[in-house]
Amino acid sequence: MERYKSEYQPVWKNVRDVPPPAGTKILLRMKYGTALIGQYYEEGGFTHWCGLPKLSGDDKHDMVG
């Protein structure tokens, strides 16, 4: 099972100030502004990270049927 981190209101965190969770799917931003979903690794050139966007219970209900 793949782990991921999600947040209701994702906020970018600097990788130097707040280390990203290891082995976890997150949103990563590179130094030139490109963002991608993946796992952090030090050689990747990532500058910031945040959890994946998470829907509230009401939002999930609206998407069904």
Phi and psi in radians as a Rosetta constraint file:
Dihedral C 1 N 2 CA 2 C 2 CIRCULARHARMONIC -1.501 0.35
Dihedral N 2 CA 2 C 2 N 3 CIRCULARHARMONIC 2.330 0.35
Dihedral C 2 N 3 CA 3 C 3 CIRCULARHARMONIC -1.520 0.35
Dihedral N 3 CA 3 C 3 N 4 CIRCULARHARMONIC 2.598 0.35
Dihedral C 3 N 4 CA 4 C 4 CIRCULARHARMONIC -2.546 0.35
Dihedral N 4 CA 4 C 4 N 5 CIRCULARHARMONIC 2.781 0.35
Dihedral C 4 N 5 CA 5 C 5 CIRCULARHARMONIC -2.028 0.35
Dihedral N 5 CA 5 C 5 N 6 CIRCULARHARMONIC 2.291 0.35
Dihedral C 5 N 6 CA 6 C 6 CIRCULARHARMONIC -2.257 0.35
Dihedral N 6 CA 6 C 6 N 7 CIRCULARHARMONIC 2.690 0.35
Dihedral C 6 N 7 CA 7 C 7 CIRCULARHARMONIC -2.451 0.35
Dihedral N 7 CA 7 C 7 N 8 CIRCULARHARMONIC 2.522 0.35
Dihedral C 7 N 8 CA 8 C 8 CIRCULARHARMONIC -1.149 0.35
Dihedral N 8 CA 8 C 8 N 9 CIRCULARHARMONIC -0.701 0.35
Dihedral C 8 N 9 CA 9 C 9 CIRCULARHARMONIC -2.266 0.35
Dihedral N 9 CA 9 C 9 N 10 CIRCULARHARMONIC 1.476 0.35
Dihedral C 9 N 10 CA 10 C 10 CIRCULARHARMONIC -1.021 0.35
Dihedral N 10 CA 10 C 10 N 11 CIRCULARHARMONIC 2.416 0.35
Dihedral C 10 N 11 CA 11 C 11 CIRCULARHARMONIC -2.230 0.35
Dihedral N 11 CA 11 C 11 N 12 CIRCULARHARMONIC 2.297 0.35
Dihedral C 11 N 12 CA 12 C 12 CIRCULARHARMONIC -1.147 0.35
Dihedral N 12 CA 12 C 12 N 13 CIRCULARHARMONIC 2.339 0.35
Dihedral C 12 N 13 CA 13 C 13 CIRCULARHARMONIC -2.097 0.35
Dihedral N 13 CA 13 C 13 N 14 CIRCULARHARMONIC 2.401 0.35
Dihedral C 13 N 14 CA 14 C 14 CIRCULARHARMONIC -1.274 0.35
Dihedral N 14 CA 14 C 14 N 15 CIRCULARHARMONIC 2.312 0.35
Dihedral C 14 N 15 CA 15 C 15 CIRCULARHARMONIC -1.120 0.35
Dihedral N 15 CA 15 C 15 N 16 CIRCULARHARMONIC -0.410 0.35
Dihedral C 15 N 16 CA 16 C 16 CIRCULARHARMONIC -1.328 0.35
Dihedral N 16 CA 16 C 16 N 17 CIRCULARHARMONIC -0.553 0.35
Dihedral C 16 N 17 CA 17 C 17 CIRCULARHARMONIC -1.535 0.35
Dihedral N 17 CA 17 C 17 N 18 CIRCULARHARMONIC -0.715 0.35
Dihedral C 17 N 18 CA 18 C 18 CIRCULARHARMONIC -2.271 0.35
Dihedral N 18 CA 18 C 18 N 19 CIRCULARHARMONIC 1.800 0.35
Dihedral C 18 N 19 CA 19 C 19 CIRCULARHARMONIC -1.069 0.35
Dihedral N 19 CA 19 C 19 N 20 CIRCULARHARMONIC 2.367 0.35
Dihedral C 19 N 20 CA 20 C 20 CIRCULARHARMONIC -1.189 0.35
Dihedral N 20 CA 20 C 20 N 21 CIRCULARHARMONIC 2.664 0.35
Dihedral C 20 N 21 CA 21 C 21 CIRCULARHARMONIC -1.188 0.35
Dihedral N 21 CA 21 C 21 N 22 CIRCULARHARMONIC 2.383 0.35
Dihedral C 21 N 22 CA 22 C 22 CIRCULARHARMONIC -1.314 0.35
Dihedral N 22 CA 22 C 22 N 23 CIRCULARHARMONIC 2.486 0.35
Dihedral C 22 N 23 CA 23 C 23 CIRCULARHARMONIC 1.101 0.35
Dihedral N 23 CA 23 C 23 N 24 CIRCULARHARMONIC 0.519 0.35
Dihedral C 23 N 24 CA 24 C 24 CIRCULARHARMONIC -2.252 0.35
Dihedral N 24 CA 24 C 24 N 25 CIRCULARHARMONIC 2.381 0.35
Dihedral C 24 N 25 CA 25 C 25 CIRCULARHARMONIC -1.292 0.35
Dihedral N 25 CA 25 C 25 N 26 CIRCULARHARMONIC 2.160 0.35
Dihedral C 25 N 26 CA 26 C 26 CIRCULARHARMONIC -2.479 0.35
Dihedral N 26 CA 26 C 26 N 27 CIRCULARHARMONIC 3.044 0.35
Dihedral C 26 N 27 CA 27 C 27 CIRCULARHARMONIC -1.628 0.35
Dihedral N 27 CA 27 C 27 N 28 CIRCULARHARMONIC 2.203 0.35
Dihedral C 27 N 28 CA 28 C 28 CIRCULARHARMONIC -2.078 0.35
Dihedral N 28 CA 28 C 28 N 29 CIRCULARHARMONIC 2.479 0.35
Dihedral C 28 N 29 CA 29 C 29 CIRCULARHARMONIC -2.061 0.35
Dihedral N 29 CA 29 C 29 N 30 CIRCULARHARMONIC 2.360 0.35
Dihedral C 29 N 30 CA 30 C 30 CIRCULARHARMONIC -1.644 0.35
Dihedral N 30 CA 30 C 30 N 31 CIRCULARHARMONIC 2.938 0.35
Dihedral C 30 N 31 CA 31 C 31 CIRCULARHARMONIC -1.090 0.35
Dihedral N 31 CA 31 C 31 N 32 CIRCULARHARMONIC -0.364 0.35
Dihedral C 31 N 32 CA 32 C 32 CIRCULARHARMONIC -1.693 0.35
Dihedral N 32 CA 32 C 32 N 33 CIRCULARHARMONIC 0.158 0.35
Dihedral C 32 N 33 CA 33 C 33 CIRCULARHARMONIC 1.697 0.35
Dihedral N 33 CA 33 C 33 N 34 CIRCULARHARMONIC -0.179 0.35
Dihedral C 33 N 34 CA 34 C 34 CIRCULARHARMONIC -1.233 0.35
Dihedral N 34 CA 34 C 34 N 35 CIRCULARHARMONIC 2.380 0.35
Dihedral C 34 N 35 CA 35 C 35 CIRCULARHARMONIC -2.025 0.35
Dihedral N 35 CA 35 C 35 N 36 CIRCULARHARMONIC 2.606 0.35
Dihedral C 35 N 36 CA 36 C 36 CIRCULARHARMONIC -2.625 0.35
Dihedral N 36 CA 36 C 36 N 37 CIRCULARHARMONIC 2.821 0.35
Dihedral C 36 N 37 CA 37 C 37 CIRCULARHARMONIC -1.733 0.35
Dihedral N 37 CA 37 C 37 N 38 CIRCULARHARMONIC 2.278 0.35
Dihedral C 37 N 38 CA 38 C 38 CIRCULARHARMONIC 3.087 0.35
Dihedral N 38 CA 38 C 38 N 39 CIRCULARHARMONIC -2.840 0.35
Dihedral C 38 N 39 CA 39 C 39 CIRCULARHARMONIC -1.875 0.35
Dihedral N 39 CA 39 C 39 N 40 CIRCULARHARMONIC 2.461 0.35
Dihedral C 39 N 40 CA 40 C 40 CIRCULARHARMONIC -1.248 0.35
Dihedral N 40 CA 40 C 40 N 41 CIRCULARHARMONIC 2.415 0.35
Dihedral C 40 N 41 CA 41 C 41 CIRCULARHARMONIC -2.511 0.35
Dihedral N 41 CA 41 C 41 N 42 CIRCULARHARMONIC 2.470 0.35
Dihedral C 41 N 42 CA 42 C 42 CIRCULARHARMONIC -1.005 0.35
Dihedral N 42 CA 42 C 42 N 43 CIRCULARHARMONIC -0.635 0.35
Dihedral C 42 N 43 CA 43 C 43 CIRCULARHARMONIC -1.356 0.35
Dihedral N 43 CA 43 C 43 N 44 CIRCULARHARMONIC -0.039 0.35
Dihedral C 43 N 44 CA 44 C 44 CIRCULARHARMONIC -1.309 0.35
Dihedral N 44 CA 44 C 44 N 45 CIRCULARHARMONIC -0.211 0.35
Dihedral C 44 N 45 CA 45 C 45 CIRCULARHARMONIC 1.308 0.35
Dihedral N 45 CA 45 C 45 N 46 CIRCULARHARMONIC 0.422 0.35
Dihedral C 45 N 46 CA 46 C 46 CIRCULARHARMONIC -1.435 0.35
Dihedral N 46 CA 46 C 46 N 47 CIRCULARHARMONIC 2.457 0.35
Dihedral C 46 N 47 CA 47 C 47 CIRCULARHARMONIC -1.897 0.35
Dihedral N 47 CA 47 C 47 N 48 CIRCULARHARMONIC -0.553 0.35
Dihedral C 47 N 48 CA 48 C 48 CIRCULARHARMONIC -2.444 0.35
Dihedral N 48 CA 48 C 48 N 49 CIRCULARHARMONIC 2.794 0.35
Dihedral C 48 N 49 CA 49 C 49 CIRCULARHARMONIC -2.594 0.35
Dihedral N 49 CA 49 C 49 N 50 CIRCULARHARMONIC 2.802 0.35
Dihedral C 49 N 50 CA 50 C 50 CIRCULARHARMONIC -2.746 0.35
Dihedral N 50 CA 50 C 50 N 51 CIRCULARHARMONIC 2.866 0.35
Dihedral C 50 N 51 CA 51 C 51 CIRCULARHARMONIC -1.221 0.35
Dihedral N 51 CA 51 C 51 N 52 CIRCULARHARMONIC 2.809 0.35
Dihedral C 51 N 52 CA 52 C 52 CIRCULARHARMONIC -1.225 0.35
Dihedral N 52 CA 52 C 52 N 53 CIRCULARHARMONIC 2.581 0.35
Dihedral C 52 N 53 CA 53 C 53 CIRCULARHARMONIC -1.051 0.35
Dihedral N 53 CA 53 C 53 N 54 CIRCULARHARMONIC 2.472 0.35
Dihedral C 53 N 54 CA 54 C 54 CIRCULARHARMONIC -2.149 0.35
Dihedral N 54 CA 54 C 54 N 55 CIRCULARHARMONIC 2.362 0.35
Dihedral C 54 N 55 CA 55 C 55 CIRCULARHARMONIC -1.435 0.35
Dihedral N 55 CA 55 C 55 N 56 CIRCULARHARMONIC 2.540 0.35
Dihedral C 55 N 56 CA 56 C 56 CIRCULARHARMONIC -1.318 0.35
Dihedral N 56 CA 56 C 56 N 57 CIRCULARHARMONIC 2.953 0.35
Dihedral C 56 N 57 CA 57 C 57 CIRCULARHARMONIC -1.013 0.35
Dihedral N 57 CA 57 C 57 N 58 CIRCULARHARMONIC -0.715 0.35
Dihedral C 57 N 58 CA 58 C 58 CIRCULARHARMONIC -1.129 0.35
Dihedral N 58 CA 58 C 58 N 59 CIRCULARHARMONIC -0.719 0.35
Dihedral C 58 N 59 CA 59 C 59 CIRCULARHARMONIC -1.119 0.35
Dihedral N 59 CA 59 C 59 N 60 CIRCULARHARMONIC -0.702 0.35
Dihedral C 59 N 60 CA 60 C 60 CIRCULARHARMONIC -1.103 0.35
Dihedral N 60 CA 60 C 60 N 61 CIRCULARHARMONIC -0.722 0.35
Dihedral C 60 N 61 CA 61 C 61 CIRCULARHARMONIC -1.096 0.35
Dihedral N 61 CA 61 C 61 N 62 CIRCULARHARMONIC -0.697 0.35
Dihedral C 61 N 62 CA 62 C 62 CIRCULARHARMONIC -1.147 0.35
Dihedral N 62 CA 62 C 62 N 63 CIRCULARHARMONIC -0.454 0.35
Dihedral C 62 N 63 CA 63 C 63 CIRCULARHARMONIC -1.446 0.35
Dihedral N 63 CA 63 C 63 N 64 CIRCULARHARMONIC -0.302 0.35
Dihedral C 63 N 64 CA 64 C 64 CIRCULARHARMONIC -1.542 0.35
Dihedral N 64 CA 64 C 64 N 65 CIRCULARHARMONIC 2.296 0.35
